[in-house]
Amino acid sequence: MPPTQVKILVPGNHLMVGLLGQRDELLRLVEDAFTGTRIVVRGNEITIEGEDAERVGRLFDELVMLLEQGQGLDAADIGRTIAMVKDDVRPTDVLTTELLRSARGRTVRPKTPGQKRYTDAIADNIVTFGIGPAGTGKSYLAVALAVQALQAREVDRIILTRPAVEAGERLGFLPGDIMAKVDPYLRPLYDALYDLLGPEGAQRLLERGTIEVAPLAFMRGRTLNRSFIILDEAQNTTPEQMKMFLTRIGFGSKVVVTGDVTQIDVAGGRSGLPGLEAILGTVTGVAFVHLSKTDVVRARIVADIVSAYESAEPPPARVNGAAGRAARRDHSRGR
């Protein structure tokens, strides 16, 4: 039977403010998460009593280790750490994994167990599919690992691509040539590059061709050797485009495919991403990682919006074109 009382001795009063927060705001988050537990702080000693005393003790031990490694803690970190401890996951196994230091000196790390599974899968496989809702870091972490591989000379170049599919807008009305027209669709990938490498560093590699950002249509007929290739927004590929892309892989290359199957904009809803796991799931060197609302690391409202859509009845459908119009007509007629 687990003990009803646990004592934690924090090694140094200097850690207490970071552990408890200003005016004990972080401590209150822990108390709210474990309502059957009483926490008493005296100096640098924390006494925990109640049915979850052992689990809360492990939580504080993990938080202290994070602080000792120089990591700061905020409300979001505490919330994610509590969720991990409740799932019997060690937060230090997740939050101390360093992927890359950005141009601004910020360390890029996975922030959830799902993100850790995703980054581990990318490291261990040739092709990794990251599937999940907005805000789960699918594209950003993939770009971070691509930059890491380039800096380690594991690959010679980075290729970032995504389908130029209209999501309510019309490409034809945009000014300029084809690259100018698709540039807005590629902008999120540029943003990640600029954040990780700095504007000057990213622009220099783009000008040299070491980093290439292009619409998916430009991949046809190519063989991509020693490249780190990222296909973003893959839910907007057709089955034919997906097959074309996956058969571009050359020697020494690594591929990451990201997508959100709840946001399909391809005409008729005929996406090349859903159902692909049944086809490729047994292929050696291919991994599928599914992220969820618990892996959302943007503002809390993003996770709440994802939850609201998931619980909506009937589930929302993102089908465009004639099929979508027919479905809406049938619905309005009560069919």
C-alpha positions as CSV (number, residue, x, y, z in Angstrom):
1,M,0.0,0.0,0.0
2,P,1.5,3.4,-1.0
3,P,2.6,5.7,1.9
4,T,0.2,8.4,3.0
5,Q,3.1,10.9,3.7
6,V,6.1,11.8,1.6
7,K,8.8,14.4,2.4
8,I,10.8,16.1,-0.3
9,L,14.0,18.0,0.7
10,V,14.8,20.6,-2.0
11,P,18.6,20.9,-2.3
12,G,18.9,24.7,-1.9
13,N,16.5,27.5,-1.1
14,H,17.5,29.1,-4.4
15,L,15.3,26.5,-6.2
16,M,12.2,27.2,-4.2
17,V,10.9,30.2,-6.1
18,G,11.3,28.5,-9.4
19,L,9.6,25.4,-8.0
20,L,6.6,27.1,-6.3
21,G,6.3,30.2,-8.5
22,Q,5.7,33.8,-7.7
23,R,3.2,34.0,-4.8
24,D,3.0,30.1,-5.0
25,E,1.1,30.2,-8.3
26,L,2.8,27.0,-9.5
27,L,2.2,25.2,-6.2
28,R,-1.5,26.0,-6.5
29,L,-1.6,24.3,-9.9
30,V,-0.2,21.1,-8.3
31,E,-2.8,21.4,-5.5
32,D,-5.6,21.8,-7.9
33,A,-4.5,18.8,-9.9
34,F,-4.3,16.5,-6.9
35,T,-7.3,17.6,-4.8
36,G,-7.0,14.7,-2.3
37,T,-3.5,15.7,-1.3
38,R,-2.3,18.2,1.3
39,I,1.0,19.9,0.6
40,V,2.9,21.8,3.3
41,V,6.0,23.8,2.6
42,R,8.4,24.8,5.4
43,G,11.7,26.3,4.3
44,N,13.1,23.9,1.6
45,E,11.1,20.9,2.9
46,I,7.9,19.8,1.3
47,T,5.6,17.4,3.1
48,I,2.9,15.7,1.1
49,E,0.0,13.8,2.6
50,G,-2.9,12.0,1.0
51,E,-3.8,9.2,-1.4
52,D,-1.6,10.7,-4.2
53,A,1.3,11.5,-1.9
54,E,3.8,9.2,-3.7
55,R,2.8,10.5,-7.1
56,V,3.1,14.1,-6.1
57,G,6.4,13.4,-4.5
58,R,7.7,12.0,-7.8
59,L,6.3,15.1,-9.5
60,F,8.3,17.4,-7.2
61,D,11.4,15.3,-7.7
62,E,11.1,15.6,-11.4
63,L,10.5,19.4,-11.2
64,V,13.6,19.8,-9.0
65,M,15.7,17.9,-11.5
66,L,14.5,20.1,-14.4
67,L,15.4,23.2,-12.4
68,E,18.8,21.8,-11.5
69,Q,19.5,21.4,-15.3
70,G,18.7,25.1,-15.8
71,Q,15.2,24.9,-17.2
72,G,12.7,27.4,-16.1
73,L,9.1,26.4,-15.2
74,D,5.9,28.2,-16.1
75,A,2.2,27.2,-15.8
76,A,2.2,25.4,-19.2
77,D,5.3,23.4,-18.1
78,I,3.7,22.4,-14.9
79,G,0.5,21.4,-16.6
80,R,2.4,19.1,-19.1
81,T,4.5,17.7,-16.3
82,I,1.5,16.8,-14.2
83,A,-0.1,15.1,-17.2
84,M,3.0,13.0,-17.7
85,V,3.3,12.0,-14.1
86,K,-0.3,10.9,-14.1
87,D,0.4,8.8,-17.1
88,D,3.5,7.3,-15.4
89,V,5.8,9.0,-17.8
90,R,9.0,10.6,-16.4
91,P,9.0,14.2,-17.5
92,T,12.8,14.4,-17.4
93,D,12.9,11.7,-20.1
94,V,10.9,14.0,-22.4
95,L,11.8,17.5,-21.5
96,T,15.6,17.2,-21.3
97,T,16.0,15.9,-24.9
98,E,17.8,18.7,-26.8
99,L,17.2,18.7,-30.5
100,L,18.8,21.9,-31.6
101,R,19.8,25.4,-30.5
102,S,18.1,28.1,-32.6
103,A,19.9,31.2,-33.9
104,R,18.6,33.1,-30.9
105,G,20.1,30.5,-28.5
106,R,16.8,28.9,-27.6
107,T,16.9,25.2,-27.1
108,V,14.4,23.2,-29.1
109,R,13.0,20.2,-27.2
110,P,10.0,18.0,-27.4
111,K,7.4,19.1,-24.8
112,T,5.1,16.2,-24.6
113,P,5.4,12.4,-24.7
114,G,3.8,12.4,-28.1
115,Q,6.4,14.8,-29.5
116,K,9.1,12.7,-28.0
117,R,7.8,9.6,-29.8
118,Y,7.6,11.6,-33.0
119,T,11.2,12.9,-32.8
120,D,12.5,9.4,-31.8
121,A,10.6,7.9,-34.8
122,I,12.2,10.4,-37.1
123,A,15.7,9.5,-35.8
124,D,15.1,5.8,-36.1
125,N,13.3,5.5,-39.5
126,I,13.7,6.5,-43.1
127,V,10.1,7.7,-43.5
128,T,8.0,9.0,-40.6
129,F,4.4,10.2,-40.8
130,G,3.4,12.7,-38.2
131,I,-0.4,12.9,-38.1
132,G,-2.3,15.2,-35.7
133,P,-4.1,18.5,-35.2
134,A,-2.8,22.0,-35.5
135,G,-0.4,23.2,-32.8
136,T,1.2,19.9,-32.1
137,G,4.6,20.9,-33.5
138,K,4.6,18.5,-36.4
139,S,6.2,20.8,-39.0
140,Y,8.4,22.8,-36.6
141,L,10.1,19.8,-35.0
142,A,10.6,18.2,-38.4
143,V,12.3,21.3,-39.7
144,A,14.4,21.5,-36.4
145,L,15.6,17.9,-37.0
146,A,16.3,18.6,-40.7
147,V,18.5,21.5,-39.6
148,Q,20.2,19.3,-37.1
149,A,20.9,16.7,-39.7
150,L,22.3,19.3,-42.1
151,Q,24.6,20.8,-39.4
152,A,25.8,17.3,-38.6
153,R,26.6,16.7,-42.3
154,E,24.2,13.7,-42.3
155,V,22.5,15.1,-45.3
156,D,23.6,17.6,-48.0
157,R,20.4,19.5,-48.3
158,I,16.9,20.1,-47.0
159,I,13.9,20.0,-49.2
160,L,10.6,21.4,-47.9
161,T,7.5,20.9,-49.9
162,R,3.7,21.0,-49.7
163,P,0.8,20.8,-52.1
164,A,-0.5,24.2,-53.3
165,V,-4.1,23.4,-52.6
166,E,-6.7,26.2,-52.4
167,A,-8.5,26.5,-49.0
168,G,-11.3,28.8,-50.0
169,E,-8.9,31.1,-51.9
170,R,-8.2,31.2,-55.7
171,L,-4.6,30.8,-56.8
172,G,-5.4,32.4,-60.2
173,F,-6.2,35.8,-58.6
174,L,-2.8,36.0,-56.9
175,P,-0.2,38.2,-58.8
176,G,3.1,36.9,-60.2
177,D,4.5,33.6,-61.6
178,I,3.8,30.1,-60.2
179,M,6.4,30.5,-57.3
180,A,4.9,33.8,-56.3
181,K,1.4,32.3,-56.4
182,V,2.3,29.3,-54.1
183,D,4.6,31.4,-51.8
184,P,1.8,32.0,-49.3
185,Y,1.3,28.2,-49.0
186,L,5.0,27.7,-48.2
187,R,5.2,30.6,-45.8
188,P,4.9,28.4,-42.6
189,L,8.0,26.5,-43.6
190,Y,9.9,29.7,-44.2
191,D,8.8,30.9,-40.8
192,A,10.3,27.8,-39.1
193,L,13.5,28.2,-41.0
194,Y,13.9,31.9,-40.0
195,D,13.2,31.1,-36.4
196,L,15.7,28.3,-36.2
197,L,18.5,29.7,-38.4
198,G,17.9,33.4,-38.2
199,P,16.8,35.4,-41.3
200,E,20.3,35.9,-42.6
201,G,21.4,32.2,-42.1
202,A,18.2,30.9,-43.7
203,Q,18.4,33.2,-46.6
204,R,22.0,32.3,-47.3
205,L,21.2,28.6,-47.4
206,L,18.2,29.2,-49.6
207,E,20.3,31.2,-52.1
208,R,22.9,28.5,-52.2
209,G,20.2,25.8,-52.8
210,T,21.2,24.0,-49.7
211,I,17.7,24.5,-48.6
212,E,15.0,24.2,-51.2
213,V,11.3,25.2,-50.6
214,A,9.0,24.2,-53.5
215,P,5.5,23.1,-54.3
216,L,4.9,19.4,-54.5
217,A,4.4,19.5,-58.3
218,F,8.1,20.3,-58.6
219,M,9.1,16.9,-57.1
220,R,8.0,14.9,-60.2
221,G,10.7,13.1,-62.1
222,R,13.4,13.8,-59.4
223,T,15.5,11.4,-57.3
224,L,16.5,13.0,-54.0
225,N,19.8,11.6,-52.6
226,R,21.3,12.6,-49.2
227,S,18.4,14.9,-48.5
228,F,16.1,15.6,-45.5
229,I,12.7,15.9,-47.2
230,I,9.6,17.2,-45.4
231,L,6.2,17.0,-47.0
232,D,3.9,19.4,-45.1
233,E,0.1,19.5,-45.2
234,A,0.1,16.0,-46.7
235,Q,-3.7,15.6,-46.2
236,N,-4.0,17.8,-49.3
237,T,-2.2,15.4,-51.6
238,T,-4.1,13.0,-53.9
239,P,-3.2,9.3,-53.7
240,E,-1.3,9.7,-57.0
241,Q,0.7,12.6,-55.6
242,M,1.5,10.8,-52.4
243,K,2.8,7.8,-54.4
244,M,4.8,10.1,-56.7
245,F,6.4,11.8,-53.7
246,L,7.3,8.7,-51.7
247,T,9.0,7.2,-54.8
248,R,11.4,10.2,-55.0
249,I,13.4,8.9,-52.1
250,G,17.1,8.3,-53.0
251,F,20.1,6.9,-51.1
252,G,21.0,8.5,-47.7
253,S,17.7,10.4,-47.5
254,K,15.2,10.8,-44.7
255,V,11.6,11.8,-45.1
256,V,9.0,13.3,-42.8
257,V,5.4,13.6,-43.9
258,T,3.0,15.7,-41.8
259,G,-0.7,16.2,-42.0
260,D,-4.0,16.7,-40.2
261,V,-6.8,14.4,-41.6
262,T,-9.5,16.7,-40.1
263,Q,-8.5,19.6,-42.5
264,I,-8.7,18.1,-45.9
265,D,-9.0,20.7,-48.7
266,V,-8.2,18.6,-51.7
267,A,-11.1,18.5,-54.3
268,G,-13.7,15.9,-53.5
269,G,-12.0,15.0,-50.2
270,R,-9.8,12.5,-52.2
271,S,-6.7,12.6,-49.9
272,G,-3.7,10.4,-50.2
273,L,-3.1,10.4,-46.4
274,P,-6.0,8.6,-44.8
275,G,-5.7,4.8,-45.1
276,L,-2.0,5.0,-45.9
277,E,-1.0,3.3,-42.7
278,A,-2.9,0.2,-43.7
279,I,-0.7,0.1,-46.9
280,L,2.7,1.1,-45.5
281,G,2.4,0.2,-41.8
282,T,4.4,-3.0,-42.2
283,V,7.2,-1.6,-44.3
284,T,10.5,-1.7,-42.5
285,G,11.9,1.9,-42.0
286,V,8.4,3.5,-42.1
287,A,6.8,4.8,-38.9
288,F,3.4,6.4,-38.2
289,V,3.1,8.6,-35.1
290,H,-0.3,10.0,-34.2
291,L,-0.4,13.2,-32.1
292,S,-3.5,14.4,-30.3
293,K,-4.9,17.4,-28.5
294,T,-2.7,16.5,-25.5
295,D,0.3,17.3,-27.6
296,V,-0.9,20.8,-28.6
297,V,1.8,23.3,-27.4
298,R,0.3,26.5,-28.7
299,A,-2.0,28.7,-26.6
300,R,-4.4,26.7,-24.4
301,I,-7.4,27.9,-26.6
302,V,-6.0,25.9,-29.5
303,A,-6.3,22.6,-27.5
304,D,-9.8,23.7,-26.4
305,I,-10.8,24.4,-30.0
306,V,-9.5,20.9,-31.1
307,S,-11.5,19.3,-28.3
308,A,-14.7,21.2,-29.3
309,Y,-14.4,20.0,-32.9
310,E,-13.7,16.4,-31.8
311,S,-16.8,16.3,-29.6
312,A,-19.1,18.0,-32.1
313,E,-22.1,16.0,-33.3
314,P,-22.2,15.3,-36.2
315,P,-18.4,15.3,-36.7
316,P,-17.4,18.2,-39.0
317,A,-16.5,17.2,-42.6
318,R,-14.1,19.1,-44.7
319,V,-15.1,18.0,-48.2
320,N,-14.9,20.5,-51.1
321,G,-16.1,20.5,-54.6
322,A,-19.2,18.8,-56.0
323,A,-19.1,16.1,-53.4
324,G,-19.2,18.7,-50.6
325,R,-22.0,20.6,-52.2
326,A,-24.1,17.4,-52.7
327,A,-23.5,16.4,-49.1
328,R,-24.7,19.8,-47.9
329,R,-27.8,19.7,-50.1
330,D,-28.7,16.2,-48.8
331,H,-28.2,17.4,-45.2
332,S,-30.5,20.4,-45.8
333,R,-33.2,18.1,-47.2
334,G,-33.0,15.9,-44.1
335,R,-31.6,12.9,-46.0
